[in-house]
Amino acid sequence: MIGLLTAFVFSSQFPSLSEFFLGAGFKQYASEAFLAQLAEELAYDSIEDLLHLMEDEEWDLVGMPLHDAVAILGLAQRHVLADFLGSLGLSVYAEPLYALGYQEVAHLADLEKSEAQTIGMPDEAYQVATQAAGQLFSEQRASVAPTLRWREDDTQKQKEEL
């Protein structure tokens, strides 16, 4: 069985980065040269990767002004949230949830029932969204856990060698 994370990441609803930049009005970032720079410098090849643009000032490494990076991050967050909720048949709630501060899919697992009610989300939709986000978050953590264990083991070996 394909996990929710796998199904979500490989969603056919994700346009290419070039299409995303063009549709967002950032044609200067849709060029093959810039996309190659994103891939080479930051290993970015999807809209989901843009969610990390503000980490370690990565926007600066590719010559992107901060105001563009902030705008692109917001658009990428909206796109990923809308795509995730759309995969659940709940796309109508993407913008209201974003406005409530739910910019990351994983945060939907913490959505309060009262907040869902303020945007007119029925109980069943609330349950579907929070459970799916919780499952996605669990799968993300599980996929990172072996790497963390490996790093912990490696650190322990280094300490023993000293």
The 8 nearest C-alpha neighbors of each residue, nearest first, counted from 0:
[[1, 2, 3, 5, 6, 4, 138, 7],
 [2, 0, 5, 6, 3, 4, 7, 9],
 [1, 3, 5, 4, 0, 6, 138, 135],
 [2, 4, 6, 5, 135, 7, 1, 134],
 [5, 3, 7, 135, 2, 6, 8, 138],
 [6, 4, 8, 2, 7, 3, 9, 1],
 [5, 7, 3, 9, 4, 8, 10, 2],
 [6, 8, 4, 10, 5, 9, 3, 83],
 [9, 7, 5, 10, 6, 4, 47, 3],
 [8, 10, 6, 7, 5, 11, 13, 4],
 [11, 9, 7, 12, 8, 6, 13, 82],
 [10, 12, 13, 9, 14, 8, 7, 6],
 [13, 11, 10, 14, 82, 9, 86, 85],
 [12, 14, 11, 10, 15, 46, 82, 9],
 [15, 13, 18, 19, 12, 16, 11, 17],
 [16, 14, 18, 17, 19, 13, 45, 46],
 [17, 15, 19, 18, 45, 46, 20, 14],
 [16, 18, 29, 15, 20, 19, 21, 30],
 [19, 17, 21, 15, 16, 20, 14, 22],
 [18, 20, 16, 22, 17, 21, 23, 15],
 [19, 21, 25, 23, 17, 29, 22, 18],
 [22, 20, 26, 18, 24, 23, 19, 25],
 [21, 23, 19, 24, 20, 18, 25, 26],
 [24, 22, 20, 21, 25, 19, 74, 71],
 [23, 25, 21, 22, 26, 20, 27, 19],
 [24, 26, 20, 27, 21, 23, 28, 29],
 [25, 27, 21, 29, 28, 24, 20, 30],
 [28, 26, 25, 29, 30, 33, 20, 21],
 [29, 27, 26, 30, 33, 25, 20, 34],
 [30, 28, 17, 26, 20, 27, 21, 31],
 [31, 29, 32, 33, 28, 34, 27, 17],
 [30, 32, 34, 33, 35, 29, 17, 28],
 [31, 33, 35, 30, 34, 36, 29, 28],
 [34, 32, 36, 35, 30, 31, 28, 37],
 [35, 33, 37, 31, 36, 32, 38, 30],
 [34, 36, 38, 32, 33, 37, 31, 39],
 [35, 37, 33, 39, 34, 38, 40, 32],
 [38, 36, 34, 41, 35, 43, 40, 39],
 [39, 37, 42, 43, 35, 36, 41, 40],
 [38, 40, 36, 37, 42, 41, 35, 43],
 [41, 39, 37, 36, 38, 42, 61, 60],
 [40, 42, 43, 37, 38, 39, 57, 36],
 [41, 43, 38, 39, 40, 37, 44, 48],
 [44, 42, 38, 41, 48, 37, 45, 49],
 [43, 45, 38, 42, 48, 16, 46, 37],
 [46, 44, 47, 48, 16, 43, 15, 49],
 [45, 47, 49, 48, 16, 75, 44, 50],
 [46, 48, 45, 49, 50, 79, 75, 8],
 [49, 47, 45, 50, 46, 43, 51, 44],
 [50, 48, 52, 51, 46, 47, 72, 75],
 [49, 51, 48, 47, 52, 72, 75, 76],
 [52, 50, 49, 54, 53, 48, 57, 72],
 [51, 53, 49, 57, 54, 58, 50, 72],
 [52, 54, 56, 51, 57, 55, 58, 68],
 [55, 53, 56, 51, 52, 57, 58, 50],
 [54, 56, 57, 53, 52, 58, 51, 59],
 [57, 55, 53, 54, 58, 59, 52, 60],
 [58, 56, 60, 59, 55, 52, 54, 53],
 [59, 57, 63, 56, 60, 52, 61, 68],
 [58, 60, 62, 57, 61, 63, 56, 64],
 [61, 59, 57, 58, 62, 56, 40, 63],
 [62, 60, 59, 63, 58, 37, 36, 57],
 [63, 61, 59, 60, 64, 58, 57, 65],
 [62, 64, 58, 59, 61, 65, 68, 67],
 [65, 63, 67, 66, 68, 62, 59, 58],
 [64, 66, 68, 67, 69, 63, 58, 59],
 [65, 67, 69, 68, 64, 70, 63, 71],
 [68, 66, 70, 65, 64, 69, 71, 63],
 [67, 69, 65, 71, 66, 70, 72, 58],
 [70, 68, 72, 66, 67, 71, 65, 73],
 [69, 71, 67, 73, 72, 68, 66, 74],
 [72, 70, 74, 68, 73, 69, 75, 67],
 [71, 73, 75, 69, 70, 74, 50, 68],
 [74, 72, 76, 70, 71, 75, 77, 69],
 [73, 75, 71, 77, 76, 72, 78, 70],
 [74, 76, 78, 72, 77, 73, 71, 46],
 [77, 75, 73, 79, 74, 78, 102, 80],
 [78, 76, 74, 80, 75, 79, 81, 73],
 [77, 79, 75, 81, 76, 80, 82, 74],
 [78, 80, 82, 76, 81, 77, 83, 75],
 [79, 81, 77, 83, 82, 78, 104, 76],
 [82, 80, 93, 78, 84, 83, 79, 90],
 [83, 81, 85, 79, 80, 84, 78, 86],
 [82, 84, 80, 86, 85, 81, 79, 7],
 [83, 85, 89, 90, 87, 81, 86, 82],
 [86, 84, 90, 88, 82, 87, 89, 83],
 [85, 87, 83, 84, 88, 82, 89, 90],
 [88, 86, 84, 85, 89, 83, 128, 127],
 [87, 89, 85, 86, 90, 84, 91, 124],
 [88, 90, 84, 85, 87, 91, 92, 124],
 [89, 91, 85, 84, 92, 93, 81, 88],
 [90, 92, 89, 93, 94, 85, 95, 84],
 [93, 91, 90, 95, 94, 89, 96, 120],
 [94, 92, 81, 96, 90, 95, 91, 97],
 [93, 95, 97, 96, 92, 98, 91, 77],
 [96, 94, 98, 92, 97, 93, 99, 118],
 [97, 95, 99, 93, 98, 94, 101, 92],
 [96, 98, 101, 94, 100, 102, 99, 95],
 [97, 99, 95, 96, 100, 94, 101, 102],
 [100, 98, 96, 97, 101, 95, 114, 102],
 [101, 99, 97, 98, 102, 96, 103, 95],
 [100, 102, 97, 96, 103, 99, 106, 107],
 [101, 103, 97, 100, 76, 104, 77, 80],
 [104, 102, 106, 105, 101, 76, 80, 107],
 [103, 105, 106, 107, 80, 132, 102, 101],
 [106, 104, 107, 132, 136, 103, 108, 133],
 [107, 105, 108, 104, 103, 109, 101, 110],
 [108, 106, 110, 109, 105, 104, 129, 132],
 [107, 109, 129, 133, 132, 106, 110, 105],
 [110, 108, 107, 106, 111, 129, 105, 133],
 [111, 109, 107, 108, 112, 129, 114, 106],
 [112, 110, 114, 113, 109, 115, 116, 107],
 [111, 113, 115, 114, 116, 110, 125, 122],
 [112, 114, 116, 111, 115, 117, 110, 118],
 [115, 113, 117, 111, 116, 112, 118, 110],
 [116, 114, 112, 120, 113, 117, 118, 111],
 [115, 117, 119, 113, 114, 118, 120, 112],
 [118, 116, 114, 115, 119, 113, 120, 112],
 [119, 117, 116, 115, 120, 95, 114, 92],
 [118, 120, 116, 117, 121, 115, 92, 114],
 [119, 121, 115, 116, 118, 124, 125, 122],
 [122, 120, 124, 123, 125, 119, 116, 115],
 [121, 123, 125, 124, 126, 120, 112, 116],
 [122, 124, 126, 125, 121, 127, 120, 128],
 [125, 123, 127, 121, 126, 122, 128, 120],
 [126, 124, 122, 128, 123, 127, 129, 121],
 [125, 127, 123, 129, 124, 128, 130, 122],
 [126, 128, 124, 130, 125, 129, 131, 123],
 [129, 127, 125, 131, 126, 130, 132, 124],
 [130, 128, 108, 132, 126, 107, 131, 127],
 [129, 131, 133, 127, 132, 128, 126, 134],
 [132, 130, 134, 128, 133, 129, 127, 135],
 [133, 131, 135, 108, 129, 105, 134, 130],
 [132, 134, 108, 130, 136, 131, 135, 129],
 [133, 135, 131, 137, 132, 136, 130, 138],
 [136, 134, 132, 138, 4, 133, 137, 3],
 [135, 137, 139, 133, 134, 138, 105, 132],
 [138, 136, 134, 140, 139, 135, 141, 133],
 [137, 139, 141, 135, 136, 140, 142, 134],
 [140, 138, 136, 142, 137, 141, 135, 143],
 [141, 139, 137, 143, 142, 138, 144, 136],
 [142, 140, 138, 144, 143, 139, 137, 145],
 [141, 143, 139, 140, 144, 138, 145, 146],
 [142, 144, 140, 141, 146, 145, 147, 139],
 [143, 145, 147, 141, 146, 142, 140, 148],
 [146, 144, 148, 147, 143, 149, 142, 141],
 [147, 145, 149, 144, 148, 143, 150, 142],
 [146, 148, 150, 144, 149, 145, 151, 143],
 [149, 147, 151, 145, 150, 146, 152, 144],
 [148, 150, 146, 152, 147, 151, 153, 145],
 [151, 149, 153, 147, 152, 148, 154, 146],
 [150, 152, 148, 154, 153, 149, 147, 155],
 [153, 151, 149, 155, 150, 154, 148, 156],
 [152, 154, 150, 156, 155, 151, 149, 157],
 [155, 153, 157, 151, 156, 152, 150, 158],
 [154, 156, 152, 158, 157, 153, 151, 159],
 [157, 155, 159, 153, 158, 154, 160, 152],
 [156, 158, 154, 160, 155, 159, 153, 161],
 [159, 157, 155, 161, 160, 156, 154, 153],
 [160, 158, 156, 161, 157, 155, 154, 153],
 [159, 161, 157, 158, 156, 155, 154, 153],
 [160, 158, 159, 157, 156, 155, 154, 153]]
